[in-house]
Amino acid sequence: MKNIETLAMILAGGQGSRLGKLTKEIAKPAVPFGGKYRIIDFALSNCVNSGIKNVGVVTQYQPRELNSHVGNGAAWGLNIHNGGATILQPYSSIEGEKWFKGTANAIYQNIDFIDRHNPEYVLVLSGDHIYKMDYQEMLEFHKAKKAALTVGVIPVPIEEAPRFGIMNTDQTGRIIEFEEKPKEPKSNLASMGVYIFNWSLLKKYLVDDQAKNRVLEDFGQHVIPAYLGNGENVFAYAFRDYWKDVGTIESLWEANMEFLDPTHALNIRNSDWRIYSQNPSAPPQFLTATSKVSNAMIVDGCYVAGEVNHSILSHNVKIGKGSTVKDSIIMADVTIGENVTIEHAIVGEHAKIHDGAQLIGQEKEIAVVGYSEEIGGLKDEEA
């Protein structure tokens, strides 16, 4: 049995239904971001950069793409002896199928895995947020406060607080009340879905609950209120840097557009806190004499003969002559024909936009093309 200080558990099993076509066949944490990343890369990279080398990745909904991306963790330096990334999926047993019923239940069903590492602390993370965070600083806060549970929170504009789980604290930062999406919030401290638990106490709560009521299925709705109700030391750790919940089409598009800003708070070029990912080997990008590119990210393997403005092109995108792409995200292996117009759009991997097609959204109503979907061209009956 190992004896480690901190084990990270990344909850990556969510569907992310508000992303529509983009999560029809893959889990939300596997959705591409910023040209060469997937959303889960941020949580995984934060773990490695924080010195946490034992990571469980809990998957459930449409896990194939996500499992393939994480693999053995080599892209994040997690393929190491006495450490690494482990994919954890629901399974069948003599007791029946064990689908995860919620965030806390997913941890309960992986108690054996956690106990094999015998950690003092368990860091529970959502795998679907964009941010850079040093979890060691949060752990030091947790220790200093002698907390049983520390919840990562971020101040949000008070008018947006009703969209989040809100923590109400006293002057010492101790959480005295949790409100899930309150209509009239008492504070603006939103939960980031980042928790540090003392493992022995959390395990006792989960095991005792399973022997009795079986109600502790979700951290926000059940476990935090149970801790508060029993007078446990629960503190809020305020994070004041960039953090983005990309749970909707508009927020995903907005986060990508913000990512284009070279002065963006994420500072993606900072070599002291790199965001790692697994990327295919591709030839250098090629811009033809007819191309015109400005304020754009163009990843390897792209061929551009048209105009690209304020957009992100992922691997192996082809844009034909006379086409215009503006304020848009084009995911990997997309083919765009000639004389196509694309504005305010997200185009999924392997999609094809045929000659002359128009795909025009608006800032508050982004146009979306699903993976492998085709737009324009001759219909079957016209061919």
SULZI-V123646 format. One record per pair of residues at least 4 apart in sequence whose ideal C-beta (glycine too) atoms are under 6 Angstrom apart, sorted by the first residue. I is the first residue (numbers start at 1). J is the second residue. Records with the same first field share a line. If there is no record, write none. Layout:
# SULZI-V123646
I->J + J
This chain:
# SULZI-V123646
1->118
2->117 + 118
3->118
4->54 + 117 + 119
5->120
6->52 + 119 + 121 + 123
7->54 + 117 + 119 + 122
8->47 + 52 + 55 + 123
9->56 + 124
10->43 + 57 + 125 + 127
11->58 + 103 + 126
12->29 + 40 + 57 + 59 + 127
13->58 + 59 + 60 + 61 + 100
14->28
15->23 + 61
16->23 + 28
18->247 + 248
19->23
21->368 + 370
22->31
23->28
25->62
26->30 + 62 + 65
27->61 + 62 + 66
28->128
29->39 + 40 + 66 + 127 + 128
30->38 + 65 + 66 + 69
31->39
32->38 + 331
33->37 + 39
34->259
35->297 + 299 + 312 + 314
36->277 + 279 + 299
37->41 + 277
38->69
39->128
40->44 + 127
41->45 + 275 + 277
42->130
43->125 + 127
44->76
45->49 + 275 + 276
46->50 + 133
47->52 + 55
48->76 + 77
49->273
50->134 + 135 + 136
53->83
54->83 + 117
55->85
56->86 + 88 + 113
57->70 + 85 + 87
58->88 + 106
59->63 + 66 + 89
60->90 + 100
63->67
67->87
69->278
70->85
72->79
73->78 + 79 + 84 + 85
74->79
75->276 + 278
76->276
78->84 + 85
79->84
80->84
88->110
90->98 + 99 + 100
91->98
92->97
98->109
100->105 + 106
101->105 + 217
102->217 + 218
103->218 + 219
104->216 + 217 + 218 + 219 + 223
105->217
108->206
111->115
119->199
121->196
122->197 + 199
123->135 + 196
124->195
125->194
126->193
129->245
130->244 + 246 + 255
131->242 + 243
132->273
138->237
141->237
142->147 + 150 + 196
145->235
147->233 + 235
148->198 + 201 + 232 + 233
149->197 + 227 + 234
150->196 + 235 + 237
151->191 + 195 + 236
152->192 + 194 + 237 + 239
153->167 + 189 + 191 + 236 + 238
154->190 + 192 + 239 + 243
155->188
156->160 + 161 + 188 + 190
158->188
161->166 + 185 + 188
162->181 + 183
164->190
165->180 + 191 + 220
166->179 + 182 + 185 + 187
167->175 + 178 + 189 + 236
168->176 + 177 + 186 + 187
169->173 + 174 + 175 + 236
170->174 + 176
173->235 + 236
174->235
175->234 + 236
178->224 + 225
189->236
197->202
199->203
203->207
204->208
209->213 + 216
210->214
215->222
216->222 + 223
217->222
218->222
219->223
225->229
227->232 + 234
228->234
242->265 + 266
244->255
246->251 + 252 + 255
249->366 + 368
250->366
253->346 + 366
256->312 + 329
258->264
259->264
280->315
282->300 + 301 + 315 + 316
283->301
285->298 + 300 + 302
286->303
287->291 + 304
288->305
290->305 + 321
291->304 + 305
292->307
293->308
294->309
295->310
296->308 + 311
297->312
298->302 + 313
299->314 + 315
301->315 + 316
302->313 + 317
303->318
304->319
305->320 + 321
306->319 + 323
307->324
308->325
309->326
310->327
311->325 + 328
312->329
313->317 + 330
314->331 + 332
315->332
316->332 + 333
317->330 + 334
318->335
319->323 + 336
320->337 + 338
321->338
322->338 + 339
323->336 + 340
324->341
325->342
326->343
327->343 + 344
328->342 + 345
329->346
330->334 + 347
331->348 + 349
332->349
333->349 + 350
334->347 + 351
335->352
336->340 + 353
337->354 + 355
338->355
339->355 + 356
340->353 + 357
341->358
342->359
343->360
344->361 + 362 + 366
345->359 + 361 + 367
346->366 + 368
347->351 + 369
348->369 + 370 + 371
349->371
350->371 + 372
351->369 + 373
352->374
353->357 + 375
354->376 + 377
357->375 + 376
359->367
361->365 + 366 + 367
369->373 + 375
378->382 + 383
